[in-house]
Amino acid sequence: MATPGYEAIEVADAGTINGVVSYGGDKKDALVPIDQDKETCGPESLERPSGALLVKEGKVENVVVYLTGVKTGKPFSSAPVEIDNIQCNFVPRVAIGHKGGQVVAKNSDPVTHNTNMSLTQNNSTIMNSSLKKGAKSRPNKLKKTGLVNVQCDLHSWMIGRVFVHDSPYAVLTDATGNFTISDVPPGEYELKTWHEVLGDGPSHPVVVAANGAISQDIAFVD
């Protein structure tokens, strides 16, 4: 799928970037009240962790790690980003899409959800779909790069994010804070990070050699 400003090519002598993202500050995951549809979402008035800040042994999950300045490289995935509603949570809570790609929403819960997606920078609506049990939205195009807010108008605690990038070189950290960016064309780039609670993290210049593998750990600070 073509994206303006980016050309998919066969990458020869590709390199790899890997690392671990850590956080040693004082921020904690917030508690959110579950105040309706208790049979599906949880007992009435129950507070549960929001899932926005997942840190285990100082390692951070769901950090977006991405490269800037990539003009040619591996092709984008043709699969749309899919956001499900499961036990009154968006799954995945954080997803990565690309400019020109598509996003769909589905509902695996027995209660109705309203999945509302809008681009942060200008609040323009990408999708606003009421979904009954088992329903799935039509595909919606991601026309611009940037951050997409995802919310359910019927369950106020439900929050998600889609990070829309202009190249396929954006990944999420796993539960141990690890990330790997593969099939990178040799060259010089800027490695950047973003997290929904911690914000923009430190950036690092990286030089990827032909068939090379480099390690770059990243530490968020308050």
Beta strands, then each sheet from edge to edge (+ up, - down):
strand 1: 7-8
strand 2: 15-23
strand 3: 31-34
strand 4: 46-49
strand 5: 55-56
strand 6: 59-60
strand 7: 64-68
strand 8: 72-73
strand 9: 81-86
strand 10: 89-91
strand 11: 94-98
strand 12: 102-107
strand 13: 113-119
strand 14: 125-131
strand 15: 140-141
strand 16: 146-152
strand 17: 155-165
strand 18: 170-172
strand 19: 178-184
strand 20: 187-195
strand 21: 199-200
strand 22: 204-208
strand 23: 213-215
strand 24: 218-220
sheet 1: 1+ 8+
sheet 2: 19+ 2- 23-
sheet 3: 19+ 2- 24-
sheet 4: 3+ 4-
sheet 5: 5+ 6-
sheet 6: 18+ 7- 20+ 21-
sheet 7: 18+ 7- 20+ 22-
sheet 8: 10+ 9- 12- 15+
sheet 9: 11+ 17+ 16- 13+ 14-
end
